[in-house]
Amino acid sequence: MNLIFGFLLVSMVNSHISDTTRTLPEELVREAATMMPEAYNDPFKSKRVIAILDKAIQLDSLNPAPYMSQAGFYCQLGLRRAALRVLARLLSANPNVVGALTSQGFILERMGKQREAREKYLKEIALCSRLIEQNGPDSIQVTQRLALAVAVLFAKGKAQGVLEYNKILSIYPKNTMVLFERSLFYDFDRKSLLNGW
C-alpha cells in the first residue's frame, strides 16, 4: 500500500476510535492486514484475507475500514476492477466516506482513465467541502481538510494542492498528521504516488 492509501485509511478509521472501543469488524481488519504481506503471492491466503474482510463488511456495512482495506489489497494483487467494485459498494452503503472517491480516482488514473479519475477527484472536493461546512470535531476536520487537499492536488495540480495544504497548516500548525503530510504536497510526484494503485 502506498503513502496516500495509508493516510486515507488510517486517518479515516482511527480519528474517532480508541483502542478500547474497537469492534469485531475493526479487529478483523487488523487480522487481515497482518496476513496481507504473506498473502500477495499465495492464492489460498489471498482468499482468506478477502473472506475476513467480507465478514467485517457484513458485520458493519457502514464501517469504511474493511472496504478500503479490501480495495487496497485488490490493487496490490493487480485486480483494479475488483477494487473499484468494492469502493462502489462502500459509497452505496455510505456516500459520505472521505477518501473513497479519491481512491477510485487513483485506480481509474492507473487504468489510463484520466477523465473519469478527474471526475472522482472533483466529486471528492465537493464532498469534503460540504462536510467541512458542517463543522465537526477538529480530528474529523483535519481528516476532511487533508482529503480535500489531496483531491485538489490530483484534480488541479501541485500549485493548487500546496495552497490548500497551506490553508490547513495555518489552521492546525502543530497537528502531527498535517505536518506528516507536508512532503506529499511539497515533493509531489504523481507517478510514484500512483504506483501502489
N, CA, C and O of each residue as an XYZ file, in Angstrom:
788
protein
N       0.830     -1.182      0.000
C       0.000      0.000      0.000
C       0.873      1.243      0.000
O       1.939      1.275      0.614
N       0.413      2.237     -0.681
C       1.235      3.447     -0.748
C       0.883      4.443      0.356
O      -0.055      4.238      1.126
N       1.649      5.512      0.410
C       1.511      6.525      1.457
C       0.119      7.143      1.480
O      -0.459      7.332      2.550
N      -0.418      7.456      0.318
C      -1.723      8.116      0.271
C      -2.805      7.183      0.801
O      -3.636      7.593      1.612
N      -2.800      5.928      0.347
C      -3.804      4.995      0.825
C      -3.689      4.827      2.335
O      -4.692      4.813      3.049
N      -2.465      4.703      2.806
C      -2.249      4.562      4.242
C      -2.795      5.740      5.009
O      -3.459      5.571      6.032
N      -2.517      6.948      4.514
C      -3.037      8.160      5.158
C      -4.558      8.138      5.189
O      -5.159      8.354      6.241
N      -5.178      7.883      4.060
C      -6.631      7.938      3.995
C      -7.272      6.905      4.909
O      -8.228      7.207      5.624
N      -6.746      5.689      4.886
C      -7.332      4.643      5.707
C      -7.115      4.896      7.188
O      -8.064      4.855      7.971
N      -5.887      5.155      7.574
C      -5.586      5.330      8.994
C      -6.300      6.544      9.563
O      -6.899      6.465     10.636
N      -6.244      7.648      8.867
C      -6.868      8.855      9.413
C      -8.378      8.723      9.468
O      -9.013      9.190     10.413
N      -8.954      8.089      8.456
C     -10.398      7.953      8.406
C     -10.900      7.021      9.499
O     -11.911      7.298     10.144
N     -10.194      5.924      9.703
C     -10.665      4.918     10.634
C     -10.314      5.249     12.076
O     -11.142      5.078     12.970
N      -9.104      5.718     12.311
C      -8.642      5.890     13.685
C      -8.928      7.257     14.281
O      -8.680      7.461     15.469
N      -9.436      8.193     13.509
C      -9.638      9.529     14.046
C     -10.699      9.570     15.140
O     -10.723     10.498     15.947
N     -11.564      8.582     15.169
C     -12.635      8.622     16.167
C     -12.767      7.337     16.981
O     -13.770      7.148     17.669
N     -11.774      6.455     16.916
C     -11.871      5.170     17.608
C     -10.651      4.976     18.484
O      -9.523      5.056     17.997
N     -10.854      4.723     19.763
C      -9.722      4.420     20.638
C      -9.530      2.910     20.697
O     -10.430      2.157     20.325
N      -8.376      2.463     21.158
C      -8.102      1.032     21.243
C      -9.114      0.303     22.112
O      -9.377     -0.877     21.881
N      -9.682      0.964     23.092
C     -10.606      0.295     23.994
C     -12.000      0.150     23.413
O     -12.820     -0.584     23.966
N     -12.290      0.830     22.312
C     -13.629      0.745     21.740
C     -13.644      0.057     20.378
O     -14.636      0.157     19.657
N     -12.582     -0.630     20.012
C     -12.551     -1.325     18.725
C     -13.624     -2.407     18.682
O     -13.858     -3.108     19.666
N     -14.261     -2.529     17.544
C     -15.309     -3.522     17.364
C     -14.743     -4.746     16.648
O     -13.605     -4.740     16.179
N     -15.558     -5.789     16.576
C     -15.140     -7.004     15.884
C     -14.750     -6.726     14.424
O     -13.726     -7.240     13.973
N     -15.525     -5.933     13.669
C     -15.084     -5.649     12.293
C     -13.698     -4.992     12.234
O     -12.910     -5.300     11.340
N     -13.399     -4.106     13.162
C     -12.079     -3.461     13.166
C     -10.985     -4.449     13.530
O      -9.874     -4.372     13.004
N     -11.292     -5.374     14.423
C     -10.317     -6.424     14.753
C     -10.079     -7.328     13.552
O      -8.953     -7.769     13.321
N     -11.130     -7.606     12.784
C     -10.981     -8.415     11.574
C     -10.116     -7.700     10.539
O      -9.320     -8.334      9.847
N     -10.272     -6.386     10.435
C      -9.436     -5.603      9.511
C      -7.974     -5.711      9.935
O      -7.092     -5.894      9.097
N      -7.724     -5.599     11.217
C      -6.347     -5.742     11.722
C      -5.788     -7.130     11.407
O      -4.645     -7.269     10.971
N      -6.615     -8.157     11.636
C      -6.178     -9.527     11.348
C      -5.816     -9.678      9.866
O      -4.779    -10.245      9.522
N      -6.688     -9.164      9.001
C      -6.431     -9.241      7.562
C      -5.154     -8.486      7.195
O      -4.359     -8.955      6.380
N      -4.964     -7.322      7.799
C      -3.774     -6.512      7.500
C      -2.491     -7.243      7.873
O      -1.492     -7.131      7.163
N      -2.502     -7.978      8.959
C      -1.293     -8.716      9.343
C      -1.031     -9.894      8.409
O       0.110    -10.333      8.271
N      -2.070    -10.400      7.775
C      -1.915    -11.524      6.842
C      -1.504    -11.074      5.437
O      -0.931    -11.855      4.678
N      -1.791     -9.837      5.095
C      -1.598     -9.370      3.716
C      -0.196     -9.579      3.159
O      -0.082    -10.067      2.035
N       0.870     -9.247      3.862
C       2.198     -9.412      3.257
C       2.489    -10.842      2.779
O       3.155    -11.036      1.763
N       1.997    -11.814      3.500
C       2.199    -13.205      3.103
C       1.195    -13.650      2.055
O       1.425    -14.642      1.364
N       0.105    -12.945      1.926
C      -0.984    -13.371      1.046
C      -0.829    -12.928     -0.405
O      -1.488    -13.475     -1.289
N       0.032    -11.947     -0.661
C       0.139    -11.431     -2.027
C       0.530    -12.507     -3.037
O       0.077    -12.469     -4.181
N       1.346    -13.445     -2.640
C       1.805    -14.489     -3.566
C       1.252    -15.869     -3.242
O       1.755    -16.874     -3.743
N       0.235    -15.921     -2.417
C      -0.351    -17.188     -2.011
C      -1.865    -17.120     -2.226
O      -2.568    -16.468     -1.454
N      -2.373    -17.790     -3.270
C      -3.819    -17.701     -3.575
C      -4.719    -18.128     -2.413
O      -5.776    -17.531     -2.204
N      -4.319    -19.141     -1.662
C      -5.134    -19.581     -0.529
C      -5.214    -18.481      0.526
O      -6.299    -18.175      1.022
N      -4.077    -17.887      0.871
C      -4.055    -16.814      1.873
C      -4.769    -15.562      1.353
O      -5.410    -14.846      2.122
N      -4.657    -15.302      0.049
C      -5.368    -14.157     -0.537
C      -6.869    -14.318     -0.372
O      -7.561    -13.371      0.003
N      -7.372    -15.509     -0.650
C      -8.809    -15.770     -0.488
C      -9.219    -15.617      0.975
O     -10.312    -15.136      1.275
N      -8.346    -16.024      1.869
C      -8.631    -15.915      3.304
C      -8.731    -14.439      3.723
O      -9.636    -14.059      4.466
N      -7.801    -13.623      3.244
C      -7.832    -12.185      3.557
C      -9.137    -11.576      3.054
O      -9.805    -10.837      3.778
N      -9.493    -11.887      1.825
C     -10.726    -11.340      1.239
C     -11.947    -11.810      2.029
O     -12.869    -11.029      2.266
N     -11.959    -13.085      2.439
C     -13.080    -13.619      3.216
C     -13.193    -12.925      4.578
O     -14.297    -12.626      5.033
N     -12.067    -12.674      5.219
C     -12.077    -11.979      6.515
C     -12.657    -10.576      6.344
O     -13.480    -10.136      7.146
N     -12.225     -9.880      5.295
C     -12.728     -8.520      5.067
C     -14.203     -8.533      4.664
O     -14.953     -7.632      5.040
N     -14.626     -9.552      3.897
C     -16.051     -9.688      3.572
C     -16.881     -9.851      4.846
O     -17.960     -9.272      4.971
N     -16.368    -10.646      5.790
C     -17.079    -10.848      7.057
C     -17.174     -9.529      7.832
O     -18.215     -9.214      8.409
N     -16.090     -8.770      7.838
C     -16.107     -7.473      8.526
C     -17.137     -6.542      7.894
O     -17.834     -5.813      8.600
N     -17.233     -6.567      6.576
C     -18.223     -5.731      5.872
C     -19.638     -6.175      6.232
O     -20.516     -5.342      6.456
N     -19.856     -7.490      6.288
C     -21.188     -7.999      6.644
C     -21.581     -7.579      8.060
O     -22.745     -7.270      8.317
N     -20.622     -7.567      8.969
C     -20.907     -7.217     10.360
C     -21.195     -5.730     10.550
O     -21.958     -5.355     11.441
N     -20.588     -4.881      9.716
C     -20.792     -3.429      9.833
C     -20.629     -2.801      8.458
O     -19.543     -2.357      8.085
N     -21.712     -2.772      7.721
C     -21.656     -2.308      6.332
C     -21.377     -0.816      6.197
O     -21.098     -0.344      5.095
N     -21.448     -0.059      7.302
C     -21.171      1.375      7.234
C     -19.732      1.725      7.597
O     -19.308      2.865      7.404
N     -18.985      0.774      8.112
C     -17.595      0.999      8.505
C     -16.712      0.983      7.247
O     -16.661     -0.031      6.550
N     -16.026      2.076      6.952
C     -15.233      2.137      5.716
C     -13.954      1.300      5.750
O     -13.428      0.958      4.691
N     -13.451      0.966      6.910
C     -12.151      0.302      7.010
C     -12.068     -1.020      6.236
O     -11.111     -1.206      5.484
N     -13.024     -1.946      6.384
C     -12.882     -3.196      5.639
C     -12.949     -3.006      4.124
O     -12.243     -3.686      3.380
N     -13.791     -2.088      3.671
C     -13.888     -1.821      2.238
C     -12.562     -1.259      1.703
O     -12.037     -1.717      0.688
N     -12.038     -0.253      2.419
C     -10.803      0.385      1.960
C      -9.632     -0.605      1.995
O      -8.792     -0.611      1.095
N      -9.584     -1.434      3.029
C      -8.530     -2.452      3.109
C      -8.650     -3.441      1.957
O      -7.658     -3.798      1.321
N      -9.873     -3.876      1.701
C     -10.077     -4.840      0.623
C      -9.742     -4.222     -0.736
O      -9.132     -4.881     -1.578
N     -10.130     -2.983     -0.955
C      -9.806     -2.311     -2.218
C      -8.294     -2.187     -2.386
O      -7.765     -2.443     -3.467
N      -7.596     -1.793     -1.316
C      -6.140     -1.691     -1.366
C      -5.484     -3.034     -1.641
O      -4.515     -3.118     -2.396
N      -6.015     -4.081     -1.026
C      -5.479     -5.432     -1.239
C      -5.679     -5.858     -2.692
O      -4.758     -6.372     -3.326
N      -6.876     -5.643     -3.209
C      -7.131     -5.979     -4.619
C      -6.170     -5.224     -5.543
O      -5.668     -5.790     -6.514
N      -5.917     -3.961     -5.244
C      -4.977     -3.187     -6.071
C      -3.591     -3.803     -6.033
O      -2.925     -3.899     -7.063
N      -3.149     -4.221     -4.851
C      -1.824     -4.846     -4.735
C      -1.751     -6.147     -5.527
O      -0.681     -6.543     -5.989
N      -2.892     -6.805     -5.679
C      -2.950     -8.038     -6.473
C      -3.111     -7.743     -7.964
O      -3.095     -8.658     -8.788
N      -3.265     -6.455     -8.306
C      -3.464     -6.075     -9.706
C      -4.901     -6.206    -10.167
O      -5.169     -6.173    -11.368
N      -5.825     -6.352     -9.241
C      -7.243     -6.534     -9.552
C      -7.993     -5.215     -9.350
O      -8.807     -5.078     -8.435
N      -7.703     -4.261    -10.215
C      -8.239     -2.904    -10.050
C      -9.756     -2.830    -10.231
O     -10.431     -2.073     -9.533
N     -10.284     -3.607    -11.159
C     -11.743     -3.591    -11.344
C     -12.464     -4.100    -10.096
O     -13.503     -3.565     -9.710
N     -11.911     -5.129     -9.473
C     -12.492     -5.627     -8.219
C     -12.418     -4.544     -7.141
O     -13.360     -4.370     -6.368
N     -11.312     -3.827     -7.093
C     -11.159     -2.735     -6.127
C     -12.212     -1.652     -6.361
O     -12.810     -1.144     -5.413
N     -12.432     -1.308     -7.613
C     -13.459     -0.305     -7.930
C     -14.846     -0.770     -7.496
O     -15.645      0.029     -7.009
N     -15.134     -2.065     -7.671
C     -16.437     -2.593     -7.242
C     -16.599     -2.488     -5.723
O     -17.672     -2.137     -5.232
N     -15.538     -2.792     -4.990
C     -15.590     -2.702     -3.525
C     -15.851     -1.254     -3.103
O     -16.676     -0.998     -2.226
N     -15.152     -0.318     -3.725
C     -15.342      1.095     -3.373
C     -16.736      1.581     -3.767
O     -17.318      2.415     -3.072
N     -17.273      1.072     -4.865
C     -18.642      1.428     -5.263
C     -19.645      0.909     -4.230
O     -20.616      1.594     -3.909
N     -19.412     -0.295     -3.712
C     -20.277     -0.841     -2.648
C     -20.204      0.038     -1.399
O     -21.221      0.309     -0.762
N     -18.997      0.477     -1.057
C     -18.823      1.353      0.108
C     -19.618      2.641     -0.073
O     -20.358      3.051      0.821
N     -19.465      3.268     -1.217
C     -20.156      4.536     -1.459
C     -21.665      4.352     -1.545
O     -22.421      5.274     -1.238
N     -22.102      3.183     -1.954
C     -23.531      2.886     -1.964
C     -24.057      2.768     -0.535
O     -25.155      3.236     -0.232
N     -23.269      2.142      0.342
C     -23.669      1.977      1.745
C     -23.530      3.281      2.524
O     -24.346      3.584      3.395
N     -22.484      4.054      2.202
C     -22.189      5.273      2.960
C     -21.567      6.306      2.017
O     -20.344      6.351      1.881
N     -22.369      7.118      1.378
C     -21.857      8.057      0.370
C     -20.997      9.197      0.914
O     -20.417      9.948      0.130
N     -20.899      9.344      2.235
C     -20.120     10.437      2.824
C     -18.755     10.002      3.323
O     -18.172     10.674      4.173
N     -18.236      8.905      2.821
C     -16.932      8.424      3.270
C     -15.829      9.224      2.590
O     -15.689      9.208      1.367
N     -15.058      9.916      3.402
C     -13.941     10.707      2.899
C     -12.835      9.763      2.417
O     -12.425      8.850      3.135
N     -12.369      9.996      1.210
C     -11.263      9.222      0.671
C     -11.668      8.161     -0.335
O     -10.839      7.748     -1.146
N     -12.900      7.712     -0.312
C     -13.318      6.645     -1.220
C     -13.346      7.121     -2.679
O     -12.908      6.398     -3.574
N     -13.848      8.310     -2.915
C     -13.889      8.835     -4.283
C     -12.479      9.074     -4.823
O     -12.195      8.774     -5.983
N     -11.601      9.613     -3.979
C     -10.220      9.827     -4.406
C      -9.550      8.486     -4.697
O      -8.793      8.365     -5.660
N      -9.824      7.490     -3.874
C      -9.258      6.158     -4.125
C      -9.727      5.618     -5.470
O      -8.938      5.033     -6.213
N     -11.001      5.809     -5.786
C     -11.494      5.412     -7.106
C     -10.736      6.174     -8.196
O     -10.382      5.608     -9.230
N     -10.496      7.446     -7.955
C      -9.756      8.256     -8.926
C      -8.352      7.717     -9.151
O      -7.896      7.630    -10.291
N      -7.659      7.351     -8.066
C      -6.309      6.789     -8.200
C      -6.331      5.537     -9.079
O      -5.502      5.371     -9.973
N      -7.288      4.674     -8.803
C      -7.371      3.415     -9.560
C      -7.685      3.695    -11.021
O      -7.054      3.132    -11.916
N      -8.648      4.555    -11.261
C      -9.003      4.886    -12.652
C      -7.823      5.516    -13.385
O      -7.577      5.217    -14.553
N      -7.102      6.385    -12.695
C      -5.936      7.014    -13.320
C      -4.888      5.962    -13.683
O      -4.284      6.028    -14.753
N      -4.675      4.999    -12.798
C      -3.723      3.913    -13.094
C      -4.195      3.066    -14.277
O      -3.384      2.470    -14.985
N      -5.501      3.018    -14.480
C      -6.056      2.265    -15.606
C      -6.046      3.086    -16.895
O      -6.498      2.611    -17.937
N      -5.532      4.318    -16.830
C      -5.458      5.172    -18.013
C      -6.720      5.968    -18.279
O      -6.871      6.537    -19.359
N      -7.614      6.019    -17.331
C      -8.893      6.712    -17.499
C      -8.840      8.054    -16.776
O      -9.479      8.246    -15.741
N      -8.066      8.976    -17.343
C      -7.812     10.261    -16.691
C      -9.079     11.099    -16.505
O      -9.265     11.705    -15.449
N      -9.941     11.141    -17.504
C     -11.150     11.957    -17.405
C     -12.046     11.468    -16.270
O     -12.537     12.268    -15.474
N     -12.258     10.149    -16.196
C     -13.082      9.580    -15.136
C     -12.435      9.801    -13.762
O     -13.122     10.060    -12.774
N     -11.099      9.693    -13.721
C     -10.378      9.916    -12.466
C     -10.590     11.349    -11.989
O     -10.884     11.580    -10.816
N     -10.442     12.302    -12.892
C     -10.615     13.710    -12.520
C     -12.024     13.970    -12.003
O     -12.209     14.743    -11.064
N     -13.021     13.323    -12.615
C     -14.398     13.469    -12.138
C     -14.530     12.990    -10.691
O     -15.232     13.611     -9.892
N     -13.861     11.893    -10.355
C     -13.890     11.380     -8.970
C     -13.220     12.366     -8.021
O     -13.731     12.619     -6.930
N     -12.070     12.930     -8.429
C     -11.383     13.906     -7.582
C     -12.272     15.119     -7.341
O     -12.343     15.624     -6.220
N     -12.945     15.584     -8.375
C     -13.818     16.751     -8.235
C     -15.012     16.444     -7.328
O     -15.451     17.303     -6.563
N     -15.537     15.218     -7.414
C     -16.628     14.822     -6.517
C     -16.140     14.764     -5.071
O     -16.875     15.120     -4.151
N     -14.898     14.313     -4.871
C     -14.323     14.285     -3.519
C     -14.181     15.705     -2.967
O     -14.447     15.952     -1.791
N     -13.761     16.629     -3.825
C     -13.639     18.035     -3.410
C     -14.997     18.557     -2.944
O     -15.094     19.205     -1.901
N     -16.035     18.275     -3.713
C     -17.382     18.736     -3.345
C     -17.846     18.087     -2.038
O     -18.418     18.762     -1.182
N     -17.604     16.791     -1.881
C     -17.999     16.087     -0.662
C     -17.279     16.663      0.555
O     -17.913     16.994      1.557
N     -15.967     16.780      0.465
C     -15.194     17.292      1.604
C     -15.591     18.718      1.942
O     -15.700     19.067      3.117
N     -15.809     19.546      0.929
C     -16.225     20.935      1.171
C     -17.544     20.970      1.931
O     -17.709     21.754      2.866
N     -18.475     20.127      1.531
C     -19.777     20.074      2.203
C     -19.625     19.597      3.653
O     -20.225     20.166      4.565
N     -18.823     18.554      3.856
C     -18.628     18.020      5.204
C     -17.904     19.016      6.111
O     -18.223     19.131      7.294
N     -16.936     19.730      5.555
C     -16.202     20.733      6.337
C     -17.149     21.835      6.796
O     -17.022     22.333      7.915
N     -18.090     22.217      5.948
C     -19.070     23.248      6.311
C     -19.930     22.825      7.494
O     -20.457     23.672      8.215
N     -20.074     21.519      7.696
C     -20.873     21.023      8.821
C     -20.131     21.182     10.150
O     -20.719     21.014     11.218
N     -18.835     21.506     10.078
C     -18.050     21.903     11.242
C     -18.055     20.884     12.375
O     -18.523     21.168     13.477
N     -17.526     19.690     12.091
C     -17.416     18.653     13.111
C     -16.218     18.867     14.013
O     -15.585     19.921     13.963
N     -15.891     17.866     14.851
C     -14.735     17.979     15.749
C     -13.428     18.151     14.965
O     -13.329     17.755     13.804
N     -12.432     18.748     15.625
C     -11.153     19.023     14.959
C     -10.519     17.782     14.339
O      -9.987     17.857     13.231
N     -10.563     16.637     15.033
C      -9.927     15.434     14.491
C     -10.547     15.038     13.155
O      -9.841     14.607     12.244
N     -11.850     15.181     13.038
C     -12.535     14.872     11.779
C     -12.256     15.974     10.758
O     -12.044     15.686      9.581
N     -12.256     17.228     11.199
C     -11.983     18.355     10.301
C     -10.612     18.220      9.647
O     -10.473     18.478      8.452
N      -9.606     17.824     10.408
C      -8.261     17.670      9.851
C      -8.280     16.618      8.745
O      -7.732     16.835      7.665
N      -8.903     15.499      9.016
C      -9.001     14.432      8.018
C      -9.726     14.915      6.772
O      -9.265     14.680      5.655
N     -10.843     15.580      6.952
C     -11.615     16.075      5.810
C     -10.824     17.105      5.012
O     -10.828     17.080      3.781
N     -10.153     18.004      5.707
C      -9.374     19.038      5.013
C      -8.186     18.436      4.270
O      -7.877     18.865      3.158
N      -7.514     17.449      4.864
C      -6.401     16.794      4.167
C      -6.896     16.005      2.960
O      -6.259     16.013      1.907
N      -8.025     15.329      3.109
C      -8.594     14.599      1.972
C      -8.967     15.567      0.853
O      -8.763     15.273     -0.325
N      -9.510     16.717      1.226
C      -9.821     17.760      0.239
C      -8.549     18.210     -0.470
O      -8.530     18.327     -1.695
N      -7.493     18.460      0.288
C      -6.232     18.919     -0.301
C      -5.635     17.882     -1.244
O      -5.090     18.237     -2.289
N      -5.732     16.599     -0.884
C      -5.219     15.537     -1.761
C      -6.018     15.512     -3.060
O      -5.442     15.389     -4.141
N      -7.330     15.626     -2.962
C      -8.166     15.644     -4.170
C      -7.836     16.854     -5.037
O      -7.772     16.737     -6.261
N      -7.627     18.010     -4.421
C      -7.237     19.213     -5.166
C      -5.891     18.990     -5.841
O      -5.706     19.360     -7.000
N      -4.960     18.392     -5.128
C      -3.631     18.100     -5.671
C      -3.728     17.295     -6.962
O      -3.043     17.596     -7.940
N      -4.575     16.275     -6.963
C      -4.695     15.416     -8.142
C      -5.609     15.996     -9.214
O      -5.395     15.745    -10.400
N      -6.617     16.761     -8.826
C      -7.541     17.325     -9.811
C      -7.013     18.602    -10.449
O      -7.236     18.846    -11.635
N      -6.308     19.422     -9.658
C      -5.950     20.755    -10.125
C      -4.452     21.024    -10.174
O      -4.028     22.076    -10.651
N      -3.641     20.075     -9.681
C      -2.195     20.215     -9.785
C      -1.518     20.634     -8.498
O      -2.159     20.969     -7.501
N      -0.179     20.602     -8.561
C       0.647     20.846     -7.382
C       0.430     22.232     -6.783
O       0.290     22.356     -5.567
N       0.399     23.261     -7.597
C       0.281     24.622     -7.062
C      -0.996     24.781     -6.239
O      -0.959     25.319     -5.133
N      -2.118     24.318     -6.772
C      -3.385     24.424     -6.045
C      -3.401     23.519     -4.813
O      -3.939     23.888     -3.769
N      -2.806     22.331     -4.944
C      -2.725     21.418     -3.806
C      -1.915     21.990     -2.665
O      -2.299     21.865     -1.503
N      -0.786     22.624     -2.989
C       0.052     23.251     -1.964
C      -0.703     24.407     -1.295
O      -0.633     24.567     -0.077
N      -1.419     25.205     -2.080
C      -2.219     26.288     -1.492
C      -3.241     25.740     -0.496
O      -3.416     26.285      0.593
N      -3.903     24.667     -0.881
C      -4.905     24.057      0.003
C      -4.247     23.503      1.258
O      -4.770     23.654      2.362
N      -3.092     22.858      1.080
C      -2.347     22.329      2.229
C      -1.923     23.469      3.166
O      -2.033     23.343      4.386
N      -1.448     24.562      2.606
C      -1.010     25.695      3.431
C      -2.160     26.291      4.244
O      -1.942     26.776      5.355
N      -3.382     26.261      3.703
C      -4.549     26.711      4.470
C      -4.719     25.829      5.714
O      -4.975     26.323      6.812
N      -4.570     24.519      5.516
C      -4.712     23.583      6.637
C      -3.610     23.843      7.661
O      -3.857     23.874      8.866
N      -2.399     24.026      7.161
C      -1.257     24.270      8.036
C      -1.453     25.546      8.863
O      -1.036     25.603     10.020
N      -2.082     26.561      8.279
C      -2.321     27.800      9.027
C      -3.370     27.604     10.124
O      -3.336     28.295     11.142
N      -4.295     26.672      9.925
C      -5.328     26.401     10.929
C      -4.799     25.459     12.011
O      -5.095     25.632     13.194
N      -4.011     24.458     11.595
C      -3.504     23.424     12.508
C      -1.979     23.341     12.404
O      -1.454     22.329     11.940
N      -1.256     24.388     12.828
C       0.198     24.438     12.611
C       1.001     23.395     13.389
O       2.144     23.114     13.028
N       0.440     22.824     14.430
C       1.185     21.857     15.243
C       0.610     20.441     15.155
O       1.073     19.539     15.853
N      -0.379     20.248     14.316
C      -1.004     18.936     14.192
C      -0.039     17.962     13.515
O       0.442     18.232     12.414
N       0.243     16.844     14.160
C       1.241     15.898     13.629
C       0.815     15.295     12.301
O       1.658     15.071     11.432
N      -0.476     15.026     12.122
C      -0.928     14.460     10.856
C      -0.716     15.465      9.727
O      -0.289     15.088      8.636
N      -1.006     16.723      9.977
C      -0.813     17.768      8.964
C       0.674     17.908      8.640
O       1.054     17.975      7.471
N       1.501     17.951      9.662
C       2.947     18.078      9.445
C       3.525     16.871      8.716
O       4.424     17.016      7.888
N       3.018     15.692      9.019
C       3.490     14.465      8.375
C       3.240     14.490      6.870
O       4.049     13.971      6.102
N       2.149     15.077      6.449
C       1.771     15.068      5.025
C       2.445     16.166      4.207
O       2.222     16.247      2.999
N       3.258     17.005      4.828
C       3.904     18.124      4.135
C       4.632     17.692      2.865
O       4.471     18.320      1.818
N       5.427     16.635      2.944
C       6.209     16.209      1.769
C       5.316     15.723      0.632
O       5.687     15.826     -0.537
N       4.146     15.195      0.971
C       3.210     14.769     -0.069
C       2.901     15.926     -1.011
O       2.818     15.737     -2.225
N       2.733     17.111     -0.460
C       2.374     18.276     -1.255
C       3.594     18.981     -1.841
O       3.600     19.334     -3.020
N       4.606     19.183     -1.040
C       5.773     19.943     -1.496
C       6.674     19.144     -2.441
O       7.335     19.721     -3.304
N       6.701     17.824     -2.281
C       7.522     16.963     -3.141
C       6.647     16.100     -4.037
O       6.996     14.957     -4.333
N       5.530     16.631     -4.462
C       4.529     15.874     -5.226
C       5.128     15.201     -6.450
O       5.719     15.857     -7.307
N       4.968     13.883     -6.521
C       5.401     13.078     -7.661
C       4.253     12.125     -8.001
O       4.144     11.026     -7.458
N       3.416     12.583     -8.906
C       2.187     11.865     -9.258
C       2.441     10.405     -9.601
O       1.754      9.514     -9.103
N       3.425     10.166    -10.447
C       3.674      8.803    -10.928
C       4.034      7.855     -9.782
O       3.480      6.760     -9.683
N       4.954      8.271     -8.924
C       5.352      7.367     -7.843
C       4.237      7.196     -6.818
O       4.105      6.120     -6.236
N       3.431      8.232     -6.583
C       2.328      8.110     -5.650
C       1.255      7.159     -6.150
O       0.612      6.478     -5.352
N       1.055      7.104     -7.443
C       0.034      6.235     -8.012
C       0.535      4.805     -8.214
O      -0.258      3.914     -8.519
N       1.813      4.578     -8.052
C       2.393      3.251     -8.297
C       1.706      2.134     -7.531
O       1.517      1.047     -8.077
N       1.327      2.374     -6.279
C       0.693      1.326     -5.487
C      -0.721      0.989     -5.889
O      -1.301      0.030     -5.379
N      -1.283      1.760     -6.792
C      -2.660      1.527     -7.202
C      -2.694      0.754     -8.494
O      -3.773      0.457     -9.007
